Amino acid sequence: MLVSLAISDVVLIDRLSLNFDSGLCALTGETGAGKSILLDSLGLALGMRGSAGLVRQAAKDGRASVTAAFEIDDYADISKILEEADLTGPADGEALVLRRTVDSEGRSRAYINDQPVSIGMLRRVGDRLVEIQGQFATQGLLDSTTHRVTLDGFAGAAELSRDVSNSHQAWREALDLFEEANSAQAKARADEEFLRYAVEELAALDPQPGEEEQLAETRTMLMNGEKLVEALNAAEAALTGEDPVEARIGAAIRVLDRQSGASAGRFEILVEALGRAAAQLDEAQSALHTAMADAEPDPARLEECEERLFSLRAAARKHGVTVEELPALRRQMEEQLASIDDASGQLDALRKRCDAARQAFHALAEKLSDARRKAAGKLDKAVHKELPPLRLEKAQFITVVEPLEEADWGPHGIDKVRFDVITNPGAAPGPLAKIASGGELARFLLALKVVLQDAGGVPTLVFDEVDSGVGGATAAAVGKRLAQLAANTQVLVVTHSPQVAAHAVAHMRVEKSGEGETVTTSVAPLSDEERREEIARMLAGATVTEEARAAADSLIRGHDA
């Protein structure tokens, strides 16, 4: 519920700080005192539209500011919204604080617990905290998108509604998978001819890992064959000249072997080292002869090598990959062809899964539709009982549940729900917000709220001049129903009716004082004696008489009893 409201520099309000309790709170005052400014300020904190016109002309920093604090102990849905937006909620026992500023150029900023948020996020949270009902309001039951949720709450079908939403999501996910697979298969079928040709081409080419590097090295050697052969011949000559190296190493080994006994084994290390050198020399000579054979000029072999290398590179350019990636591309294309051949079975499985998910959703949605249609009749009867005391005895309230086309099915089910009214006999029914006049609209909303009070909803309700155009017994009936609502929900009512104000457990008076550019609006909580005087003023007008005070006492005692 709303626990405090701080306002600074909004229109005629300089500085204002108010505290609120549970129950019914009446806001009264002369016409033009600024009650609407108070509601505009609260709406600003809830994320409703703001403008530069709300900024008081004498504002020192050229900015209006409103801060509203709420207790949200039992409102887990708000905590979920905050978590989804990665916002920190209040600690246990602390208030949730919404703050909004608007500057003289119309720029607006919003905060939740001093964390910057979008106006949309502020509105999303604010809509779950407060409903402002009245002829100029656009939220709550005046928003037709809330009618379906409201009916589900009245029907006790909130859990079934969640099941329908989850089932719809499962159906959509299955449908997305099927459509994705179907699209992929269609594309694959369109590319099948190209794939088969490309796979045959790559199979004939048969690229191997590392082949490009090997071919490039061979090509370089063949292209420089004469120079390389000349260098290799010179190297061989150096090793096998008049006094070959291997002969000298062999002679050294033989000499040392003959004296190995006299050396007491010390020559063995030298002989082993010379032996390793002889073996490595043999390997070097063998590699030298192989290199000479490879480097021998061979135009036919060079042509063959270049043709193979250029074919590989041309294929890589064609497919937009490197030569090294050609083997993997070939395997990928072969897998795509295999999947095309196997896709029909996969699509059939996905289609069956999609059909099953649709049937499951539709079965739950039909069950929810039945619950809605049954609840609609009960809601209409319950509201009808509330209308005569509110001077709406000739009016009718009609809950319309209409089936939607399949294209419009959604997480909400397969129905469209709206509240229609008939205000005059013989007239055609129409939307609640468009058919009823300001006073009628407020009383319709009050009747609905009384009927729906056990169906859950926001913790704070605000009624703006719900008693407009009525008095006497009707005003008393309005006050009684507001008090009934306030037993479980915090209710604030802006009223000109003493009969309504007398039902309140808290009473605040809105006053305007000053002249010219120094006019300001203030709000003062009233003591019991001040409350008596204010209700007497509402009864008598400008001059409060003893008779009016006595009548005020009678009203207060009658409702406090």
C-alpha positions as CSV (number, residue, x, y, z in Angstrom):
1,M,0.0,0.0,0.0
2,L,1.0,3.7,-0.3
3,V,2.7,4.8,2.9
4,S,4.0,8.2,1.9
5,L,4.0,10.8,-0.9
6,A,6.5,13.7,-1.2
7,I,5.8,16.4,-3.8
8,S,7.9,19.4,-4.7
9,D,7.3,22.2,-7.2
10,V,4.3,20.6,-9.0
11,V,2.0,23.3,-10.3
12,L,0.7,25.1,-7.1
13,I,2.5,22.7,-4.7
14,D,5.7,24.0,-3.2
15,R,6.7,21.3,-0.8
16,L,4.4,18.6,0.6
17,S,4.9,15.4,2.5
18,L,2.0,13.1,3.3
19,N,1.8,9.8,5.2
20,F,-1.0,7.3,4.6
21,D,-2.5,4.3,6.6
22,S,-4.6,1.4,5.5
23,G,-8.4,1.8,5.2
24,L,-10.4,4.6,3.6
25,C,-8.9,8.1,3.3
26,A,-11.0,11.0,2.1
27,L,-9.5,14.0,0.3
28,T,-11.8,17.0,0.4
29,G,-11.6,20.7,-0.3
30,E,-13.2,23.6,-2.2
31,T,-13.5,23.3,-6.0
32,G,-10.2,24.4,-7.5
33,A,-8.2,23.9,-4.3
34,G,-5.8,21.5,-6.1
35,K,-7.1,18.0,-5.5
36,S,-6.5,17.1,-9.2
37,I,-2.9,18.3,-8.8
38,L,-2.5,15.8,-6.0
39,L,-3.7,13.0,-8.2
40,D,-1.5,14.2,-11.1
41,S,1.5,14.1,-8.8
42,L,0.7,10.6,-7.7
43,G,0.2,9.6,-11.3
44,L,3.6,11.1,-12.2
45,A,5.3,8.8,-9.6
46,L,3.4,5.9,-11.1
47,G,4.8,6.4,-14.6
48,M,1.9,8.3,-16.2
49,R,2.4,11.0,-18.7
50,G,4.3,14.1,-17.5
51,S,4.9,17.5,-19.1
52,A,6.7,20.7,-18.6
53,G,3.3,22.3,-17.5
54,L,3.5,20.4,-14.2
55,V,6.6,22.3,-13.1
56,R,5.8,25.2,-10.7
57,Q,6.9,28.5,-12.2
58,A,8.7,29.5,-9.0
59,A,10.7,26.2,-8.9
60,K,14.2,27.0,-7.8
61,D,16.0,24.3,-9.9
62,G,13.3,24.3,-12.7
63,R,12.3,20.8,-11.9
64,A,9.2,19.1,-10.3
65,S,9.8,16.0,-8.2
66,V,7.4,13.3,-6.8
67,T,8.4,10.4,-4.5
68,A,6.0,7.6,-3.5
69,A,6.9,4.9,-1.0
70,F,5.0,1.6,-0.8
71,E,4.9,-1.5,1.4
72,I,4.9,-4.6,-0.9
73,D,5.2,-7.5,1.5
74,D,2.8,-9.8,-0.3
75,Y,3.4,-8.7,-4.0
76,A,5.8,-11.3,-5.4
77,D,5.0,-10.3,-9.0
78,I,6.7,-6.9,-8.4
79,S,9.8,-8.7,-7.1
80,K,9.8,-10.8,-10.3
81,I,9.6,-7.7,-12.5
82,L,12.5,-6.1,-10.6
83,E,14.6,-9.3,-10.9
84,E,13.9,-9.5,-14.7
85,A,15.2,-5.9,-15.0
86,D,18.2,-6.7,-12.8
87,L,17.0,-4.1,-10.3
88,T,17.5,-4.4,-6.5
89,G,14.3,-4.6,-4.5
90,P,13.8,-3.3,-1.0
91,A,15.1,-5.3,1.9
92,D,12.6,-7.0,4.3
93,G,10.6,-4.4,6.1
94,E,11.7,-1.5,3.8
95,A,9.6,0.4,1.4
96,L,9.7,0.3,-2.4
97,V,10.3,3.9,-3.5
98,L,9.2,5.2,-6.9
99,R,10.6,8.7,-7.9
100,R,10.0,10.8,-10.9
101,T,11.3,14.2,-12.0
102,V,10.2,16.5,-14.8
103,D,12.1,19.7,-15.8
104,S,10.9,22.9,-17.4
105,E,11.7,21.5,-20.9
106,G,9.6,18.4,-20.4
107,R,12.5,16.1,-19.9
108,S,11.7,13.3,-17.4
109,R,13.7,10.9,-15.3
110,A,12.5,7.9,-13.3
111,Y,13.9,5.9,-10.4
112,I,13.0,2.8,-8.5
113,N,14.8,2.6,-5.2
114,D,17.2,5.3,-6.5
115,Q,18.1,3.1,-9.5
116,P,17.5,4.8,-12.9
117,V,14.8,3.1,-15.0
118,S,12.7,3.8,-18.1
119,I,9.3,5.5,-17.8
120,G,7.9,2.2,-19.1
121,M,9.4,0.2,-16.3
122,L,8.1,2.8,-13.8
123,R,4.6,2.5,-15.3
124,R,4.8,-1.3,-15.3
125,V,5.6,-1.4,-11.5
126,G,3.2,1.5,-10.8
127,D,0.3,-0.3,-12.5
128,R,0.7,-3.2,-10.0
129,L,0.6,-0.8,-7.0
130,V,-2.2,1.7,-7.6
131,E,-5.3,2.0,-9.8
132,I,-6.8,5.4,-10.3
133,Q,-10.4,5.2,-11.2
134,G,-12.3,8.1,-12.6
135,Q,-13.6,9.7,-15.7
136,F,-10.1,10.9,-16.8
137,A,-8.2,7.7,-15.8
138,T,-6.9,5.4,-18.5
139,Q,-5.6,2.5,-16.4
140,G,-7.3,-0.3,-14.4
141,L,-10.7,-1.4,-15.5
142,L,-10.9,1.4,-18.1
143,D,-8.1,-0.4,-20.0
144,S,-9.9,-3.2,-21.9
145,T,-6.7,-5.3,-21.9
146,T,-7.2,-5.9,-18.2
147,H,-10.8,-7.3,-18.5
148,R,-9.6,-10.8,-19.4
149,V,-7.3,-11.0,-16.4
150,T,-10.0,-9.5,-14.2
151,L,-12.5,-12.2,-15.3
152,D,-10.0,-15.0,-14.8
153,G,-9.4,-13.7,-11.2
154,F,-13.1,-13.7,-10.5
155,A,-13.5,-17.2,-12.0
156,G,-10.7,-18.5,-9.7
157,A,-8.9,-19.5,-12.9
158,A,-5.5,-17.8,-12.4
159,E,-3.7,-21.1,-12.2
160,L,-5.5,-22.5,-15.3
161,S,-4.6,-19.3,-17.1
162,R,-0.9,-19.8,-16.3
163,D,-1.2,-23.4,-17.6
164,V,-2.7,-22.1,-20.8
165,S,0.1,-19.5,-21.2
166,N,2.8,-22.2,-20.6
167,S,1.1,-24.6,-23.0
168,H,0.9,-21.9,-25.7
169,Q,4.7,-21.2,-25.2
170,A,5.4,-25.0,-25.7
171,W,3.3,-25.0,-28.9
172,R,5.0,-21.9,-30.2
173,E,8.4,-23.5,-29.5
174,A,7.4,-26.7,-31.3
175,L,6.0,-24.6,-34.2
176,D,9.2,-22.6,-34.4
177,L,11.3,-25.8,-34.6
178,F,9.2,-27.2,-37.3
179,E,9.2,-24.0,-39.4
180,E,13.0,-23.7,-39.0
181,A,13.5,-27.3,-40.1
182,N,11.0,-26.9,-43.0
183,S,12.8,-23.8,-44.1
184,A,16.2,-25.4,-43.9
185,Q,14.9,-28.4,-45.9
186,A,13.4,-26.1,-48.6
187,K,16.6,-24.3,-48.9
188,A,18.6,-27.5,-49.0
189,R,16.3,-28.9,-51.7
190,A,16.8,-25.7,-53.7
191,D,20.6,-26.2,-53.3
192,E,20.6,-30.0,-53.8
193,E,21.7,-30.0,-57.5
194,F,24.5,-27.6,-56.7
195,L,25.5,-29.7,-53.7
196,R,25.6,-33.0,-55.6
197,Y,27.7,-31.4,-58.4
198,A,30.1,-29.8,-55.9
199,V,30.5,-33.1,-53.9
200,E,31.2,-35.0,-57.2
201,E,33.7,-32.3,-58.2
202,L,35.5,-32.4,-54.8
203,A,35.4,-36.2,-54.7
204,A,37.2,-36.3,-58.1
205,L,39.7,-33.7,-56.9
206,D,40.1,-35.6,-53.5
207,P,42.0,-32.8,-51.7
208,Q,44.2,-34.0,-48.8
209,P,45.2,-32.3,-45.6
210,G,48.6,-30.6,-46.0
211,E,48.7,-31.2,-49.7
212,E,49.0,-27.5,-50.8
213,E,52.1,-27.0,-48.7
214,Q,53.7,-30.2,-50.0
215,L,52.9,-29.3,-53.7
216,A,54.2,-25.8,-53.2
217,E,57.5,-27.0,-51.9
218,T,57.9,-29.6,-54.7
219,R,57.0,-26.9,-57.3
220,T,59.6,-24.5,-55.9
221,M,62.2,-27.2,-56.0
222,L,61.4,-28.2,-59.6
223,M,61.4,-24.6,-60.7
224,N,64.9,-24.2,-59.3
225,G,66.1,-27.6,-60.3
226,E,69.3,-26.6,-62.2
227,K,70.6,-24.4,-59.4
228,L,69.7,-27.0,-56.8
229,V,71.4,-29.8,-58.7
230,E,74.5,-27.7,-59.1
231,A,74.6,-27.0,-55.4
232,L,74.0,-30.7,-54.5
233,N,76.8,-31.8,-56.9
234,A,79.2,-29.4,-55.2
235,A,78.2,-30.7,-51.8
236,E,78.7,-34.3,-53.0
237,A,82.1,-33.5,-54.4
238,A,83.1,-32.0,-51.1
239,L,82.2,-35.2,-49.3
240,T,83.6,-37.6,-51.9
241,G,86.7,-35.9,-53.2
242,E,90.2,-37.3,-53.5
243,D,90.2,-37.9,-49.8
244,P,86.6,-38.7,-48.8
245,V,85.4,-37.8,-45.4
246,E,84.0,-41.2,-44.7
247,A,87.4,-42.8,-45.6
248,R,89.2,-40.4,-43.1
249,I,86.7,-41.2,-40.4
250,G,87.1,-45.0,-41.1
251,A,90.9,-44.7,-40.9
252,A,90.7,-42.8,-37.6
253,I,88.4,-45.5,-36.2
254,R,90.8,-48.3,-37.2
255,V,93.8,-46.6,-35.7
256,L,92.0,-46.1,-32.4
257,D,90.7,-49.6,-32.4
258,R,94.2,-51.1,-32.6
259,Q,95.2,-49.1,-29.5
260,S,92.0,-49.6,-27.5
261,G,93.6,-52.1,-25.2
262,A,96.5,-49.8,-24.3
263,S,94.2,-46.9,-23.7
264,A,92.5,-48.7,-20.8
265,G,89.1,-48.1,-22.5
266,R,89.4,-44.4,-22.9
267,F,89.5,-44.7,-26.7
268,E,86.1,-46.4,-26.7
269,I,84.3,-43.1,-26.3
270,L,86.1,-41.6,-29.2
271,V,85.4,-44.6,-31.4
272,E,81.7,-44.5,-30.6
273,A,81.5,-40.8,-31.4
274,L,83.3,-41.3,-34.7
275,G,80.9,-44.2,-35.4
276,R,77.9,-41.9,-34.9
277,A,79.5,-39.4,-37.2
278,A,80.0,-42.0,-39.9
279,A,76.4,-43.1,-39.6
280,Q,75.1,-39.5,-39.8
281,L,77.4,-39.0,-42.8
282,D,75.8,-42.0,-44.5
283,E,72.3,-40.5,-43.8
284,A,73.4,-37.2,-45.2
285,Q,74.8,-38.7,-48.3
286,S,71.6,-40.8,-48.8
287,A,69.4,-37.6,-48.3
288,L,71.7,-35.8,-50.7
289,H,71.2,-38.4,-53.4
290,T,67.4,-38.3,-52.8
291,A,67.4,-34.5,-53.1
292,M,69.5,-34.7,-56.3
293,A,66.9,-37.1,-57.7
294,D,64.0,-34.9,-56.7
295,A,65.7,-31.7,-58.0
296,E,66.6,-33.2,-61.3
297,P,64.9,-31.0,-63.9
298,D,61.6,-32.7,-65.1
299,P,59.3,-30.4,-67.1
300,A,56.5,-33.0,-67.2
301,R,56.6,-33.5,-63.4
302,L,56.6,-29.7,-62.9
303,E,53.6,-29.3,-65.1
304,E,51.8,-32.1,-63.3
305,C,52.6,-30.5,-59.9
306,E,51.5,-27.0,-61.0
307,E,48.3,-28.3,-62.5
308,R,47.3,-30.1,-59.3
309,L,48.2,-27.1,-57.2
310,F,46.3,-24.6,-59.3
311,S,43.2,-27.0,-59.4
312,L,43.2,-27.1,-55.6
313,R,43.4,-23.3,-55.3
314,A,40.7,-22.7,-58.0
315,A,38.4,-25.0,-56.1
316,A,39.1,-23.2,-52.8
317,R,38.4,-19.8,-54.5
318,K,35.1,-21.1,-55.9
319,H,33.8,-22.2,-52.5
320,G,35.3,-19.3,-50.6
321,V,37.5,-21.3,-48.4
322,T,41.2,-22.1,-48.1
323,V,42.8,-25.2,-49.8
324,E,43.3,-26.6,-46.3
325,E,39.6,-26.4,-45.6
326,L,38.5,-28.2,-48.8
327,P,38.4,-31.7,-47.2
328,A,36.2,-30.4,-44.4
329,L,33.9,-28.7,-46.9
330,R,33.6,-31.9,-48.8
331,R,32.5,-33.7,-45.6
332,Q,30.0,-30.9,-44.7
333,M,28.4,-31.1,-48.2
334,E,28.1,-34.8,-48.0
335,E,26.4,-34.5,-44.6
336,Q,24.0,-31.9,-46.0
337,L,23.1,-34.3,-48.8
338,A,22.6,-37.1,-46.3
339,S,20.4,-34.8,-44.2
340,I,18.3,-33.9,-47.3
341,D,17.6,-37.6,-47.8
342,D,16.7,-38.0,-44.1
343,A,14.9,-34.7,-43.6
344,S,11.4,-36.1,-44.5
345,G,11.4,-38.3,-41.4
346,Q,12.6,-35.5,-39.2
347,L,10.0,-33.2,-40.5
348,D,7.3,-35.7,-39.9
349,A,8.4,-36.1,-36.3
350,L,8.4,-32.4,-35.8
351,R,5.0,-32.0,-37.4
352,K,3.5,-34.6,-35.1
353,R,5.1,-32.9,-32.1
354,C,3.7,-29.5,-33.2
355,D,0.2,-31.0,-33.7
356,A,0.3,-32.6,-30.3
357,A,1.4,-29.3,-28.6
358,R,-1.4,-27.4,-30.4
359,Q,-4.0,-30.0,-29.3
360,A,-2.7,-29.7,-25.7
361,F,-3.0,-25.9,-25.8
362,H,-6.4,-26.0,-27.3
363,A,-7.8,-28.4,-24.8
364,L,-6.6,-26.2,-21.9
365,A,-7.8,-23.1,-23.6
366,E,-11.2,-24.6,-24.1
367,K,-11.4,-25.4,-20.5
368,L,-10.4,-21.8,-19.6
369,S,-13.1,-20.6,-22.1
370,D,-15.7,-22.6,-20.3
371,A,-14.7,-21.2,-16.9
372,R,-14.8,-17.7,-18.4
373,R,-18.3,-18.1,-19.8
374,K,-19.6,-19.5,-16.6
375,A,-17.9,-16.8,-14.5
376,A,-19.2,-14.1,-16.9
377,G,-22.9,-14.8,-16.1
378,K,-22.1,-14.8,-12.3
379,L,-20.2,-11.5,-12.6
380,D,-23.0,-9.9,-14.5
381,K,-25.5,-10.9,-11.8
382,A,-23.3,-9.8,-9.0
383,V,-22.7,-6.4,-10.5
384,H,-26.4,-6.0,-11.3
385,K,-27.2,-6.3,-7.6
386,E,-24.8,-3.4,-6.8
387,L,-26.2,-1.0,-9.4
388,P,-29.6,0.1,-7.9
389,P,-28.2,1.6,-4.7
390,L,-25.8,3.5,-6.8
391,R,-28.7,5.0,-8.9
392,L,-27.9,2.8,-11.8
393,E,-31.0,0.7,-11.6
394,K,-31.8,1.0,-15.3
395,A,-28.3,0.2,-16.4
396,Q,-26.9,-3.2,-17.4
397,F,-23.5,-4.7,-17.1
398,I,-22.5,-7.3,-19.7
399,T,-19.4,-9.5,-19.8
400,V,-18.6,-10.4,-23.4
401,V,-16.5,-13.5,-24.1
402,E,-15.9,-13.9,-27.8
403,P,-13.8,-16.6,-29.6
404,L,-10.8,-15.4,-31.5
405,E,-9.5,-16.5,-34.9
406,E,-6.7,-19.0,-34.6
407,A,-4.2,-16.4,-35.9
408,D,-5.1,-14.3,-32.8
409,W,-4.7,-17.1,-30.3
410,G,-2.1,-16.4,-27.7
411,P,-0.8,-17.0,-24.2
412,H,-4.1,-15.6,-22.9
413,G,-6.1,-18.3,-24.7
414,I,-8.6,-18.3,-27.5
415,D,-11.0,-15.7,-26.2
416,K,-11.5,-11.9,-26.2
417,V,-13.1,-10.5,-23.1
418,R,-14.5,-7.1,-22.6
419,F,-17.0,-5.3,-20.3
420,D,-19.9,-3.6,-22.0
421,V,-22.7,-1.6,-20.4
422,I,-26.1,-0.3,-21.3
423,T,-27.0,2.9,-19.5
424,N,-30.5,3.5,-20.9
425,P,-33.2,0.9,-21.7
426,G,-33.3,0.1,-25.4
427,A,-29.8,1.4,-26.1
428,A,-27.2,-0.8,-27.7
429,P,-24.4,-2.1,-25.4
430,G,-21.0,-0.5,-25.7
431,P,-17.5,-0.4,-24.1
432,L,-17.5,0.7,-20.5
433,A,-15.2,3.7,-21.0
434,K,-17.2,5.1,-24.0
435,I,-20.8,4.6,-23.0
436,A,-20.9,5.7,-19.4
437,S,-20.8,9.4,-18.4
438,G,-18.2,10.5,-15.9
439,G,-20.3,10.0,-12.8
440,E,-21.9,6.8,-14.1
441,L,-18.5,5.5,-15.0
442,A,-17.1,6.0,-11.6
443,R,-20.0,4.2,-10.0
444,F,-19.8,1.3,-12.4
445,L,-16.2,1.0,-11.5
446,L,-17.0,1.1,-7.8
447,A,-19.6,-1.6,-8.3
448,L,-17.2,-3.8,-10.1
449,K,-14.5,-3.3,-7.5
450,V,-16.8,-4.3,-4.7
451,V,-17.8,-7.5,-6.6
452,L,-14.1,-8.2,-7.5
453,Q,-12.6,-7.4,-4.1
454,D,-11.9,-11.1,-3.4
455,A,-10.4,-11.7,-6.8
456,G,-7.1,-10.0,-6.0
457,G,-5.7,-6.8,-7.5
458,V,-3.6,-3.8,-6.7
459,P,-3.1,-2.9,-3.0
460,T,-4.2,0.8,-3.4
461,L,-7.3,2.1,-5.2
462,V,-7.9,5.8,-5.9
463,F,-11.4,7.0,-6.8
464,D,-11.7,10.5,-8.3
465,E,-15.1,12.1,-7.6
466,V,-17.0,8.7,-7.6
467,D,-19.9,10.7,-6.1
468,S,-20.2,13.1,-8.9
469,G,-23.8,14.1,-9.6
470,V,-25.3,12.2,-6.7
471,G,-26.2,12.9,-3.1
472,G,-28.3,11.7,-0.2
473,A,-28.9,8.0,-0.1
474,T,-26.9,7.4,-3.3
475,A,-23.9,9.2,-1.9
476,A,-24.3,7.2,1.4
477,A,-24.4,4.0,-0.7
478,V,-21.2,5.0,-2.4
479,G,-19.5,5.7,0.9
480,K,-20.6,2.4,2.3
481,R,-19.2,0.5,-0.6
482,L,-15.9,2.4,-0.5
483,A,-15.7,1.5,3.2
484,Q,-16.4,-2.1,2.3
485,L,-13.6,-2.1,-0.2
486,A,-11.2,-0.5,2.3
487,A,-11.6,-3.4,4.6
488,N,-9.1,-5.3,2.5
489,T,-7.6,-2.7,0.2
490,Q,-6.3,0.8,0.8
491,V,-8.7,3.3,-0.7
492,L,-8.2,7.0,-1.4
493,V,-11.3,9.0,-2.5
494,V,-11.5,12.5,-3.8
495,T,-14.9,13.6,-2.8
496,H,-17.3,16.5,-2.4
497,S,-19.9,14.4,-0.6
498,P,-20.1,14.6,3.2
499,Q,-21.8,11.2,3.2
500,V,-18.8,9.7,1.6
501,A,-16.2,11.6,3.7
502,A,-18.0,10.4,6.9
503,H,-17.1,6.8,6.1
504,A,-13.4,7.5,6.0
505,V,-11.0,6.5,8.8
506,A,-8.6,9.2,7.7
507,H,-9.4,12.6,6.3
508,M,-7.2,15.2,4.5
509,R,-8.2,18.7,3.4
510,V,-6.8,20.3,0.3
511,E,-6.5,24.1,0.5
512,K,-5.3,26.9,-1.7
513,S,-3.9,30.0,-0.2
514,G,-2.1,33.2,-1.3
515,E,-2.7,35.6,-4.3
516,G,-1.3,36.1,-7.7
517,E,2.0,34.3,-8.4
518,T,2.3,33.2,-4.7
519,V,-0.8,30.9,-4.7
520,T,0.1,27.5,-3.2
521,T,-1.8,24.3,-2.5
522,S,-1.4,22.5,0.7
523,V,-2.8,19.3,2.2
524,A,-3.4,18.8,5.9
525,P,-4.4,15.7,7.8
526,L,-7.4,16.5,10.0
527,S,-8.0,15.7,13.7
528,D,-11.4,14.4,14.8
529,E,-12.6,18.0,15.6
530,E,-11.2,19.3,12.3
531,R,-12.8,16.4,10.4
532,R,-16.2,17.3,12.1
533,E,-15.8,20.9,11.0
534,E,-14.9,20.0,7.4
535,I,-17.9,17.7,7.0
536,A,-20.1,20.4,8.5
537,R,-18.6,22.8,5.9
538,M,-19.4,20.3,3.1
539,L,-23.0,20.2,4.4
540,A,-23.6,23.9,5.0
541,G,-21.4,25.6,2.4
542,A,-19.6,28.9,3.2
543,T,-21.2,29.5,6.6
544,V,-20.9,26.6,9.0
545,T,-23.9,26.5,11.4
546,E,-24.5,24.6,14.6
547,E,-27.1,22.6,12.7
548,A,-24.5,21.6,10.2
549,R,-22.1,20.6,13.0
550,A,-24.8,18.5,14.6
551,A,-25.6,16.9,11.2
552,A,-21.8,16.2,10.8
553,D,-21.7,14.6,14.2
554,S,-24.7,12.4,13.2
555,L,-23.0,11.3,10.0
556,I,-19.8,10.5,11.7
557,R,-21.4,8.6,14.6
558,G,-23.6,6.7,12.2
559,H,-20.6,5.4,10.3
560,D,-18.2,5.0,13.2
561,A,-20.7,2.9,15.2
